[in-house]
Amino acid sequence: MSDNVVKRMSKSLNIKASTSQLETKDNNVNDGEAGFNKPKFVAMRKLKSINSQVAPDTSTASKLSTSSLTNDSPSSLSSNSPTSPTNQDVQGTAELRQMKKDCDPQFSRFADYFVICGLDLDTGLEPDRFAGDNLQCSPLDRAYKSKPLAHYPENVSWNPFDSHGICMLSLPQGLRFRTQKHSIEPKFHSFATTREDGKRCYGFSLVFYEEIRNRNICSAMHTLQSMFITELSNGQQTHSLSRIKDSPVSRSLPRHFKVAGQAPQSAQSYYDITKDKLYVAKSISLICQQPYAFAAEIFLRNLYKCLPRQPGPGISLESYVYNILYEVMLPHPGKSIRIYLPPSEAHLPPIALTLQRPEVPLELPLLDFSLRLLFTYLGVECVIQLLTCVLLENQVLLRSNDYQKLMVVGECITSILFPFVWPHVYAPILPAALHHFLDAPVPFVMGLHAECEAANKIGSEATLCFVDIDKKIIQLPEELPVFPHKMDFMAEIISILDKFEIERDRINEPNIRNCYSRDQDVMISSCTLPSGLQAARRSKERFQQLQETVYTLGSSPESNSHCNLHYQPLVAHPSRIDHVPRIADFLRRKNVRSSSPIPGAGDHVDATATIPPSMSSPTRTRNRDVKPQLSPEDQYYQDLRINNALREIFLNRFVHMFFAYEFFVIYPNQDRDEWLSNRETIQNFDKSSFLSDQPEHHRPFLSQFLESQMFATLVDNKILSIWDKEPDPNLKMFDQRIKLLRKRHGENMICATSYEPCVVSQEAQQIFEKRLTCVDIEVTPPSEILSNRAAYFRSFPILEKSVLNQECTSRY
C-alpha cells in the first residue's frame, strides 16, 4: 500500500483541530422554572500537604499478607466520607496557588472538555449520509445527523476541539429516535482517538433518550413514516402482488412490513403521532488525556441522575462540571488523589474515589480498563489466540452489540503487549463514516457494532482475525503459529483467575494437567552468544541453575472440581523456596490431594492430609460459594489488583522469551544523526543467530514476530538509548526486569530451560496498596458555583458558559 494512502488513513482516523468553534445556543433549551435556590459558597478545594503525609513504614507494607492483596474484600480501603472545610484546610491555600502555577494544565487536568451532543432544533432532521442507504428502513431505524450543542471550555491549546470527530464517536450510531416501546436506558461507552502528534486521547460518553416536545420534529417524523409506508405499499403491489392477492385490503401497515424477518423490531419501528411518545438520543461526554474510565463513568451516570426534574435539594449541574474540569487534578506518577463524584441521588453526599497513577518505569503503565472483563468476555484460550494475532500484526476486527465491550477488549489486548506498543491503525469503535478503511491492506485493530452492515459481511481473509465478543467466537488467520509455552502460559493465567474467583465460561478452557512440563519446552540444543562461547560448556550449569519447584493445574479423576494443583517434585531453586508455603496453603484451601508431601512447607504439612468432614460439609460449601457483594468502588480497586497480577504474568513471558535479546542487537558505528537517516536500510538485529538458540517448536512464532514493526521499534529504542539520557520508559522497565532475571539465574544465561511463573507480582501489589491507604492529595467535594440555580429541568440543559469556559481564580 502506498505511503500516501496510509497517510490519508491516519489523517481520517485522527481527531484534528477544528478551525471553527461551535456557537452555543442558550435560547429554547433551558426549561427551568422561575424558582431558584441560593446555595452557600464553599472554598474550592482542600489539599493534604504532601510534605505532611507520614510515609508508611516499609516493614508494614512488606507484612501485607497475600490474601489481603488478592481475594479479600478491600472494604477497609474505602475512602472516607467528605468532611466540611476547617481552619487547617485554609492554610493550604497558598500552597494550592503555588501548585496551580507550577502544574501545566495539559498534564494536571482530569478532563479537557465536557461536551453535549444531540439534535439541533434549528436545523431539524438531517439524514446521516455516512450511515449508508437509510431509505430502505423505517424512519425510526434511520440515523440522522447529530451536532455538538455545547462544549466547555471553548478551546484548550494542547487539545484543539474537533466538533465533528467527537460528535461522531460520542454518538457512534448517529442520532436515533425511539418510542416508549423501545428500551431507552442510558448506555455508557468509552472511545479512543489518535491525534496528529501520535498521542492517544480518550473520550467517555453517556447516551440517553429524551422526550421530544417540539411539534415540528414530531410532525416531520410522522410525515416520513407515512411516506415510507406508502412506498412499501407501492413496492409490494408492483413486485409482490402474488403474495398478497388473497389478503384483505388494509389501511394499516403493509403486510410485508409487519411480517419482516425481525417482527418485534419492525412492530416497534412504527410511530403513531396520536399515541406514541417520541424520544431522541443525546449524549454528555468527557474528553480526557488519561483513561480513568471508571471515574468518568460514575461522573456521567450520576450527573445525569442528578438532573433536577422537580424542586429539591442538591447543587447545580454546572458545579459538578466545573469541579471535574478545573478542580480535579490528575495524580502525579507514583501518587494518589481522592476525588468526589456526583452521587446517585441529588440529596446524598458525593462519592469518594481514590485515583492512583503508577510510576513508570518502576511500575507498569496505567490501565483503568478491567482485564477481568476481558477474560469474562472471551475466555483464556481466545485471549491468547487474539494476543498472538496482535503480536504478529494481523488485521484484527472486533464485533459486539455493546460499544463498551469493543473498547474494553481493544484497550486490554493492546495493554498486555507491554513492553511492545501497537504502532498501526487503532479504532476500537469505528464510526460508519470510516467503514471503507476495512478494505485497507494494512494491520489494524478495529471494532464494529453488531448492527452495522459491514459487521455482517466479513469475509475469510488470510490475514484477518475476526472476534465476535458476544458469541465468544474467534476466526483465526491462516497458518497462525502457536504462542511459545502456550499451555503453561494458560495454566498460570487460570491460576490467577481462580485465585481471584473470577466468574467466566470454563467450557472452552482446556483440561490442563502437568502443564509446566520439562520434556516439551526444555532447551538442550546449542545456545550461543555472539561472543562465541560454547553451549556445551554452559548447558549443565544452566540446567542446574534453573531447576526449580514447579506446580501445575489439572483435573483429578476422582474430583469434580475443574482445576486442581499438581506438584512436580523437582529440586527447588533457592529463589523459589518462598513459594512452597504458598503452594501448601493453596492446596489446603482448595482441598487438593497430592501424591507426595510438599518439602519445605513445615514439619506438619502434608498435602495428602484429608480435610475434616466438618470442613467439607454441604453447608460450608454453599456458604463458601456465596461471594460478598462489593460496592462499585471496591470492585474497581479489586479490578486494579487483578490487572496488576495478570499484566505481570504477560510481562514475565516477554522477559523470558527475549531474555538475551540485547546480545543480538547490532549497534552502529555511526553517530546518531547518520544512523537515523540510514536506519531503514541497516540491519539492527541478528535474527538468524537469535532463532538458532530457540527451541524448534517456538521458531515459527518468533521468526514472524522478529519481522514485526513492534519488535523493530524496541530494537531501535535500544540503540537510541546509547545516545539518549532518558531512554524509552517501556524499554527501561523491560531491561530492569531482565536484569532481575539474570540476577536469579546468572549472567551467562540465554533462555530458561523450563517454564518459570511470575515471581514479582506481590511487590507490585504492595506498592499499589500503599497508594490506596496513603492518599497524597484530597480534592474538596463539588460546591455551588452559581448564585442562583434553576429548580428543575425537563431535559438536560445547555449549561451556563460564563462559569464553565474559564477557571475562576477566586475559588482557590
DODO-264208 format. One record per residue (C-alpha): x negated, y negated, z negated; residue in one letter. Coordinates in steps of 0.02 Angstrom, whole numbers, padded with zeros to 5 digits, always signed. Layout:
XYZA...
This chain:
+00000+00000+00000M-00071-00171+00047S-00128-00294-00087D-00001-00421-00027N+00143-00301-00060V+00078-00264-00235V+00060-00449-00271K+00237-00480-00213R+00299-00340-00326M+00208-00408-00476S+00270-00583-00441K+00450-00524-00430S+00439-00420-00588L+00357-00557-00692N+00459-00688-00780I+00395-00851-00708K+00408-01027-00769A+00566-01114-00718S+00543-01284-00639T+00715-01347-00683S+00793-01345-00855Q+00971-01294-00885L+01083-01434-00946E+01180-01379-01098T+01364-01411-01096K+01446-01473-01254D+01621-01502-01188N+01760-01372-01179N+01661-01248-01281V+01671-01291-01464N+01839-01232-01528D+01803-01280-01708G+01938-01361-01809E+01929-01527-01898A+01892-01451-02069G+01711-01470-02125F+01608-01415-02274N+01469-01518-02348K+01330-01399-02400P+01185-01426-02515K+01020-01469-02430F+00884-01348-02483V+00695-01356-02460A+00631-01274-02304M+00532-01128-02371R+00432-01064-02515K+00267-00977-02492L+00173-00867-02611K-00003-00931-02607S-00116-00804-02528I-00253-00851-02649N-00139-00823-02798S-00097-00646-02746Q-00182-00519-02857V-00266-00393-02746A-00209-00218-02786P-00333-00101-02867D-00413+00006-02735T-00410+00153-02852S-00223+00135-02869T-00198+00143-02683A-00307+00296-02672S-00198+00382-02801K-00043+00371-02692L+00023+00546-02676S+00050+00624-02507T+00235+00647-02542S+00258+00463-02579S+00185+00422-02410L+00295+00540-02314T+00457+00617-02372N+00503+00513-02523D+00629+00376-02503S+00544+00206-02501P+00682+00128-02602S+00557+00072-02731S+00477-00035-02597L+00634-00127-02552S+00622-00316-02553S+00694-00411-02698N+00844-00521-02676S+00809-00704-02639P+00796-00824-02782T+00826-01009-02795S+00679-01127-02770P+00589-01177-02930T+00464-01311-02976N+00323-01190-02939Q+00388-01171-02761D+00374-01358-02732V+00188-01350-02775Q+00160-01254-02614G+00223-01397-02506T+00051-01472-02475A-00021-01302-02435E+00125-01269-02319L+00095-01430-02223R-00087-01387-02201Q-00044-01210-02145M+00077-01277-02016K-00059-01392-01949K-00188-01253-01941D-00074-01124-01860C-00047-01128-01674D+00142-01111-01645P+00106-00996-01499Q+00038-00865-01618F+00134-00903-01776S+00317-00917-01725R+00428-00766-01735F+00535-00820-01587A+00509-00942-01444D+00690-00960-01387Y+00867-00925-01438F+00974-00903-01281V+01162-00892-01247I+01213-00817-01078C+01387-00789-01008G+01524-00859-00898L+01509-01038-00839D+01687-01104-00836L+01638-01245-00718D+01580-01130-00578T+01707-00991-00611G+01692-00815-00540L+01542-00790-00426E+01504-00615-00359P+01333-00548-00406D+01255-00520-00236R+01116-00414-00311F+01239-00286-00381A+01270-00206-00210G+01436-00185-00119D+01563-00228-00253N+01715-00238-00140L+01744-00050-00147Q+01782-00052-00334C+01911-00135-00443S+01881-00319-00489P+01862-00266-00672L+01722-00148-00621D+01627-00277-00518R+01478-00376-00577A+01487-00565-00575Y+01353-00696-00589K+01307-00747-00766S+01216-00905-00815K+01121-00968-00966P+01245-01076-01059L+01116-01144-01180A+00941-01111-01245H+00845-01183-01391Y+00722-01264-01386P+00720-01337-01211E+00545-01275-01174N+00384-01217-01257V+00221-01245-01165S+00148-01072-01195W+00301-00979-01131N+00399-01079-01000P+00583-01038-00997F+00642-00938-00846D+00831-00952-00839S+00857-00825-00700H+00742-00689-00768G+00803-00699-00947I+00986-00702-00897C+00958-00554-00781M+00885-00449-00923L+00999-00512-01062S+01150-00453-00959L+01069-00318-00850P+01238-00259-00784Q+01287-00435-00738G+01442-00524-00801L+01575-00392-00835R+01760-00407-00877F+01860-00291-00988R+02035-00274-01061T+02094-00211-01230Q+02097-00036-01152K+01907-00033-01144H+01779-00011-01281S+01713-00185-01317I+01598-00151-01464E+01440-00259-01465P+01285-00173-01398K+01104-00216-01433F+00957-00188-01318H+00777-00244-01300S+00684-00287-01142F+00506-00324-01091A+00430-00429-00954T+00253-00460-00895T+00203-00640-00870R+00089-00703-00733E-00061-00700-00851D-00030-00514-00884G+00034-00540-01062K+00191-00444-01108R+00339-00541-01176C+00487-00465-01268Y+00671-00505-01273G+00813-00443-01383F+00994-00460-01332S+01164-00427-01410L+01302-00409-01281V+01481-00432-01341F+01650-00473-01265Y+01759-00625-01298E+01939-00654-01252E+01968-00774-01107I+02096-00908-01141R+02061-01006-00982N+02214-00979-00871R+02117-01017-00712N+01999-00870-00742I+02143-00753-00785C+02238-00806-00629S+02083-00781-00521A+02059-00605-00589M+02243-00567-00560H+02229-00628-00380T+02075-00521-00348L+02168-00373-00422Q+02317-00398-00305S+02204-00414-00153M+02112-00256-00200F+02274-00157-00219I+02337-00221-00052T+02175-00170+00036E+02184+00002-00044L+02362+00023+00014S+02322-00029+00193N+02169+00082+00198G+02268+00228+00130Q+02404+00208+00260Q+02277+00196+00401T+02157+00334+00355H+02251+00448+00236S+02431+00446+00299L+02442+00635+00298S+02404+00641+00111R+02547+00527+00061I+02685+00560+00187K+02778+00667+00060D+02753+00542-00082S+02889+00417-00130P+02860+00235-00090V+02792+00141-00241S+02760-00042-00275R+02636+00000-00413S+02455+00053-00393L+02417+00161-00240P+02411+00347-00271R+02230+00353-00215H+02185+00225-00349F+02270+00325-00487K+02201+00497-00447V+02024+00447-00405A+01878+00552-00464G+01870+00461-00631Q+02053+00446-00675A+02036+00374-00852P+01915+00239-00794Q+02024+00199-00643S+02177+00175-00752A+02078+00060-00866Q+02020-00041-00717S+02192-00115-00684Y+02226-00287-00756Y+02406-00341-00786D+02410-00527-00820I+02578-00512-00908T+02523-00377-01032K+02334-00367-01045D+02207-00474-01134K+02056-00515-01027L+01882-00511-01104Y+01715-00565-01031V+01537-00520-01079A+01424-00643-01169K+01251-00619-01242S+01144-00700-01376I+00958-00666-01361S+00789-00697-01442L+00632-00715-01337I+00476-00668-01437C+00290-00642-01418Q+00283-00493-01537Q+00405-00346-01529P+00482-00344-01704Y+00634-00254-01635A+00719-00206-01798F+00716-00383-01870A+00781-00454-01706A+00923-00327-01701E+00977-00364-01880I+00970-00551-01845F+01076-00544-01687L+01204-00420-01750R+01232-00510-01914N+01228-00683-01835L+01374-00626-01728Y+01463-00556-01882K+01436-00720-01975C+01528-00817-01840L+01666-00903-01942P+01833-00851-01870R+01927-00929-02016Q+01880-01054-02150P+01771-00978-02284G+01601-00976-02368P+01436-00970-02278G+01317-01083-02184I+01319-01140-02004S+01253-01035-01860L+01129-01174-01823E+01050-01146-01994S+01015-00963-01959Y+00947-01002-01785V+00837-01144-01849Y+00765-01029-01981N+00716-00893-01857I+00645-01017-01731L+00545-01133-01843Y+00533-01068-02021E+00499-00881-01999V+00314-00854-01966M+00228-00702-01895L+00118-00611-02020P-00068-00629-01992H-00164-00470-01947P-00179-00360-02099G-00047-00461-02193K+00139-00451-02229S+00280-00576-02244I+00452-00567-02322R+00590-00649-02220I+00777-00668-02246Y+00902-00623-02111L+01088-00661-02095P+01200-00546-02199P+01332-00431-02127S+01466-00544-02203E+01454-00731-02225A+01487-00730-02414H+01346-00606-02450L+01165-00655-02488P+01040-00643-02345P+00950-00480-02310I+00768-00471-02366A+00650-00383-02247L+00461-00363-02253T+00367-00380-02090L+00189-00316-02081Q+00055-00327-01950R-00089-00205-01931P-00266-00270-01922E-00341-00218-01756V-00468-00139-01733P-00462-00067-01908L-00285-00002-01876E-00177+00047-01729L-00085-00099-01647P+00092-00145-01695L+00231-00027-01642L+00402-00075-01707D+00499+00047-01597F+00532+00216-01678S+00437+00371-01622L+00565+00467-01724R+00696+00416-01596L+00580+00465-01451L+00566+00644-01513F+00750+00648-01559T+00799+00595-01384Y+00681+00709-01286L+00604+00843-01397G+00420+00885-01420V+00383+00977-01258E+00470+00847-01149C+00369+00708-01233V+00205+00799-01198I+00254+00826-01017Q+00304+00644-00999L+00140+00590-01079L+00044+00697-00955T+00133+00614-00809C+00097+00440-00876V-00087+00479-00909L-00106+00541-00731L-00020+00381-00669E+00126+00463-00584N+00285+00369-00547Q+00399+00383-00698V+00584+00345-00686L+00693+00348-00842L+00882+00363-00838R+01007+00334-00979S+01179+00264-01015N+01102+00159-01155D+00982+00018-01113Y+00903+00027-01286Q+00857+00210-01259K+00766+00161-01099L+00668+00031-01195M+00627+00146-01342V+00560+00283-01228V+00462+00161-01121G+00382+00071-01267E+00343+00229-01365C+00269+00327-01221I+00153+00184-01174T+00102+00154-01355S+00039+00332-01381I-00081+00308-01235L-00197+00215-01354F-00341+00178-01327P-00287+00175-01146F-00168+00043-01080V-00039+00064-00942W-00101-00054-00805P+00036-00036-00675H+00215-00093-00648V+00313-00082-00810Y+00500-00116-00808A+00591-00003-00934P+00751-00096-00888I+00753-00126-00701L+00885-00254-00651P+00993-00223-00498A+00904-00362-00405A+00741-00262-00409L+00804-00088-00366H+00714-00094-00199H+00548-00079-00293F+00588+00103-00323L+00530+00136-00144D+00357+00064-00175A+00218+00195-00167P+00130+00135-00324V+00127+00202-00503P+00265+00132-00612F+00366+00159-00770V+00545+00102-00737M+00715+00130-00814G+00886+00134-00734L+01058+00132-00812H+01155+00292-00778A+01295+00195-00693E+01180+00122-00561C+01198+00198-00389E+01009+00208-00373A+01000+00320-00527A+01109+00449-00441N+01012+00452-00277K+00841+00502-00341I+00754+00624-00228G+00621+00751-00272S+00465+00651-00235E+00300+00741-00252A+00230+00612-00374T+00390+00565-00465L+00430+00611-00645C+00618+00589-00674F+00682+00592-00853V+00867+00597-00895D+00864+00544-01077I+01046+00580-01114D+01039+00757-01043K+00860+00789-01105K+00808+00843-00930I+00639+00809-00852I+00592+00840-00670Q+00403+00851-00654L+00291+00809-00507P+00220+00949-00403E+00067+01041-00471E+00062+00949-00636L-00088+01012-00737P-00069+01067-00918V-00119+00948-01056F-00275+01015-01147P-00236+01113-01305H-00052+01089-01268K+00017+01223-01384M-00098+01174-01527D-00051+00993-01500F+00134+01031-01504M+00112+01133-01663A+00031+00986-01751E+00167+00866-01695I+00304+00986-01750I+00223+00999-01921S+00235+00810-01943I+00415+00806-01882L+00460+00942-02005D+00363+00855-02143K+00472+00701-02122F+00627+00810-02097E+00667+00729-01930I+00828+00796-01857E+00811+00845-01675R+00861+00976-01548D+00749+01126-01582R+00819+01234-01443I+00687+01183-01318N+00543+01192-01442E+00433+01342-01404P+00409+01483-01527N+00237+01436-01589I+00132+01563-01682R-00054+01560-01717N-00073+01410-01604C-00236+01343-01670Y-00320+01492-01590S-00506+01511-01572R-00505+01628-01423D-00417+01513-01299Q-00499+01344-01324D-00669+01381-01399V-00801+01320-01278M-00953+01434-01270I-01014+01378-01099S-01155+01255-01071S-01126+01080-01137C-01271+00973-01082T-01305+00791-01115L-01381+00686-00975P-01542+00688-01079S-01568+00870-01026G-01551+00957-01195L-01517+01143-01178Q-01344+01204-01232A-01411+01373-01285A-01515+01293-01421R-01365+01197-01491R-01218+01315-01468S-01248+01415-01627K-01272+01257-01733E-01117+01176-01658R-01008+01328-01690F-01066+01339-01871Q-01032+01154-01899Q-00855+01163-01829L-00795+01322-01913Q-00652+01267-02023E-00494+01314-02112T-00352+01315-01985V-00166+01332-02012Y-00032+01360-01883T+00155+01351-01861L+00252+01504-01812G+00404+01612-01841S+00406+01761-01954S+00510+01912-01900P+00587+01930-02072E+00627+01746-02091S+00770+01648-02017N+00679+01482-02030S+00624+01403-01869H+00446+01364-01918C+00331+01441-02047N+00149+01413-02090L+00023+01548-02049H-00151+01542-02121Y-00303+01599-02022Q-00444+01643-02144P-00592+01559-02060L-00744+01493-02151V-00695+01323-02218A-00798+01175-02163H-00838+01059-02312P-00745+00915-02230S-00586+01020-02226R-00585+01084-02406I-00473+00940-02461D-00334+01007-02350H-00323+01177-02435V-00221+01120-02587P-00104+01026-02471R-00079+01184-02368I-00043+01285-02525A+00081+01155-02584D+00165+01157-02414F+00179+01347-02423L+00260+01339-02594R+00386+01207-02542R+00434+01300-02383K+00445+01470-02469N+00324+01547-02343V+00234+01714-02367R+00057+01738-02309S-00042+01896-02285S-00185+01833-02392S-00213+01713-02536P-00274+01540-02495I-00453+01510-02550P-00490+01352-02644G-00309+01321-02691A-00335+01360-02876G-00360+01517-02978D-00175+01548-02999H-00113+01501-02825V-00061+01645-02715D+00029+01619-02551A+00108+01792-02567T+00197+01748-02727A+00385+01759-02714T+00499+01616-02758I+00609+01649-02910P+00791+01688-02866P+00849+01529-02954S+00741+01426-02838M+00811+01505-02680S+00993+01513-02730S+01126+01459-02604P+01174+01312-02714T+00996+01246-02717R+00980+01272-02530T+01137+01171-02497R+01078+01031-02611N+00910+01028-02527R+00991+01010-02356D+01082+00853-02411V+00962+00712-02370K+00979+00549-02465P+01053+00414-02356Q+00928+00275-02331L+00977+00095-02307S+00936+00022-02135P+00789-00072-02210E+00719+00082-02297D+00742+00185-02140Q+00643+00052-02047Y+00498+00067-02170Y+00506+00256-02158Q+00502+00246-01968D+00343+00143-01980L+00266+00281-02087R+00317+00410-01958I+00243+00302-01820N+00076+00294-01910N+00068+00482-01938A+00114+00528-01759L+00007+00396-01674R-00145+00453-01772E-00118+00628-01702I-00116+00564-01524F-00270+00456-01552L-00358+00605-01631N-00327+00706-01472R-00408+00575-01362F-00555+00559-01483V-00588+00745-01469H-00561+00750-01281M-00686+00610-01249F-00800+00641-01397F-00958+00612-01293A-00893+00501-01153Y-01022+00365-01183E-01165+00485-01143F-01096+00495-00966F-01072+00308-00940V-01192+00243-00808I-01250+00074-00873Y-01302-00055-00742P-01473-00133-00725N-01400-00298-00660Q-01338-00448-00755D-01154-00472-00798R-01105-00581-00651D-01188-00470-00523E-01109-00315-00597W-00936-00395-00599L-00949-00441-00416S-01001-00264-00365N-00916-00152-00492R-00786-00090-00367E-00924-00007-00266T-01032+00053-00411I-01013+00223-00495Q-00996+00191-00681N-00964+00366-00748F-01046+00535-00714D-00884+00631-00688K-00960+00793-00622S-01077+00813-00771S-00938+00773-00893F-00820+00902-00814L-00954+01036-00811S-00958+01028-01002D-00770+01054-01020Q-00676+01220-01033P-00623+01277-00862E-00437+01277-00902H-00449+01094-00956H-00532+01033-00797R-00375+01016-00688P-00305+00885-00804F-00469+00799-00844L-00526+00790-00662S-00367+00694-00617Q-00371+00583-00770F-00550+00529-00739L-00489+00456-00574E-00355+00351-00658S-00362+00163-00675Q-00334+00180-00862M-00495+00277-00886F-00590+00164-00767A-00537+00013-00870T-00600+00095-01030L-00770+00129-00948V-00778-00050-00881D-00742-00117-01056N-00880-00005-01124K-01004-00079-01002I-00944-00257-01036L-00973-00228-01222S-01161-00236-01194I-01139-00420-01148W-00984-00474-01243D-00997-00523-01425K-00818-00465-01457E-00782-00302-01365P-00607-00246-01318D-00511-00207-01481P-00446-00041-01415N-00621+00013-01366L-00693-00044-01532K-00570+00061-01632M-00593+00210-01516F-00781+00206-01537D-00764+00190-01726Q-00658+00348-01732R-00786+00440-01625I-00923+00389-01748K-00820+00460-01892L-00802+00624-01798L-00988+00632-01765R-01024+00598-01947K-00925+00755-01989R-00993+00866-01851H-01164+00798-01806G-01231+00675-01678E-01278+00809-01550N-01102+00874-01527M-01017+00860-01359I-00844+00926-01400C-00759+01031-01532A-00762+01219-01516T-00586+01236-01587S-00432+01131-01609Y-00451+01010-01755E-00297+00925-01827P-00297+00742-01876C-00377+00708-02046V-00372+00517-02062V-00186+00479-02060S-00174+00470-02251Q-00295+00323-02257E-00190+00228-02130A-00034+00263-02232Q-00114+00194-02389Q-00159+00031-02303I+00020+00016-02242F+00091+00046-02416E-00020-00091-02487K+00055-00217-02367R+00232-00168-02415L+00202-00180-02601T+00096-00340-02597C+00184-00468-02489V+00070-00613-02442D+00199-00744-02387I+00382-00764-02427E+00498-00872-02322V+00645-00957-02404T+00817-00896-02353P+00908-00998-02220P+00983-01158-02290S+01111-01276-02217E+01040-01394-02088I+01200-01483-02033L+01276-01621-02136S+01448-01562-02077N+01489-01392-02007R+01643-01331-01917A+01762-01224-02019A+01789-01089-01888Y+01774-01044-01704F+01874-00937-01583R+01718-00887-01486S+01530-00900-01503F+01497-01086-01477P+01364-01190-01395I+01257-01244-01542L+01203-01418-01593E+01048-01450-01489K+00996-01606-01585S+00940-01499-01733V+00875-01349-01634L+00770-01425-01496N+00629-01475-01611Q+00562-01438-01784E+00617-01553-01923C+00464-01609-02021T+00572-01669-02165S+00615-01489-02209R+00439-01449-02274Y
